[in-house]
Amino acid sequence: MMPETGGQIEFVGLLEKFSETLEMLECIYPTIMKDVAVAYKRMKKKKEGVKNKLSGKGGVRGEEMIGFVEEVCRKEVKVYDEVVDIFEMRLEAVRTNSKSCCRQLQAKK
């Protein structure tokens, strides 16, 4: 059961799967998102050698945090899990049908 959105959700993206999110955006909106995934990969390669000053610092981790999130954010975790399922299902559909995606065909005209 999806949360009330007032209509159908056309696109769901996940930050932790950002490359895949861009891949889907490029298929769904080929005119305005053309080559965005390639540009992101290029940008990511440039940054690989740069060390993040904040990496490894701070943050709350471990079993206590997991337990807290599961207890306090039970409904949010359930919605998030459903969103991840939708994302995975749509990503698979995009990858399977990328050569015949109706929007890609429209962009070629």
N, C-alpha and C positions, 0 to 999 in steps of 0.2 A: 504494500500500500504506500503510494507516494504522498508526500505532503501536499496540501492544497496550494496550487500555483496559479489558479485562475485561468489555466489553459495548458496546452501541451508544452513541454520543455523541448526546445529544438536542439540545444547543445548542452552537454555536460563535459567539463574538463576538470582535470586533477593536477594540482601543482606537482605532486610527487611523481606524476607521469607526464611531465611537461612536453617531452618530445612527441609522445603519442597524441597528446592533446593538440599539438600543432599539426600533426599529420591529419587528424580528423578535421580540423578547421580548414586546412587546405583543400580537402575533398569537398566539404560542405559549402565552402565559399571560395571557389577556385579563382574568381576574378580578383577579389580584394586581398586574398591570402596567398596568392601565387608565390611559390618558392620560400615561404616563411620558414618551413622546417629546415631547408638547406641553409638559410641565413642564420638560424639559431645554432645549427651544428658548427658553422664556421666561427661564430662568435664564441661558442663554448670552447672550441679548440684554442682560440687565442687566449682565453682565460685560464687554461689548464695549468700553465706555468706560474700563475699568480697565486700566492698563498693568501687565504682569507685570514685577516687579523683576528677574527672572532672564532675561528674554527677550534673546537675542542674546549671552549670556555663556557662556563655557566650552563644553565638549563637544568631541569629536574628530570631524572631518569630512574629507571628501575621498577621493581615490583610494586613499590608503594604508589608510584605515579600511575601505573597501569591499573591498579586496584581502585585508586581514586577516580580515574576517568570512567572505568566500568561502572562504578557505583553512582557517581553524581551525574554523569553524562549519558546514562543508559539510552534515553530516547534519541539523543544526538548521534550516538554511535550507531544505533539501528538505522537512522536515516542515512548516515554516511555510508554504511555497508550497502544499502540499497542503491545509493548513487554510484558506488564503485561497480556494482553489478551491472547497472545500466551503461556505464562508461565502457566496461569490458565487452558487453554485448554489441554496442554500437561501433566500437573500434573494430571488432571482428567483421561486422557487416560492411564497414567502410573498406577494410582490407580485401574482403572477398569480392566486393562489387566496385572497386575503385576504377576499373576500366570502363564500366558502364554507368557510373554515377550520373544521375540526371542533371545535376548542376554542372558537372564537368562537361557533359555534352552541350549544355547551353552556352558555356563559356567559349567553346570552340567555334560557335556560330558567328 
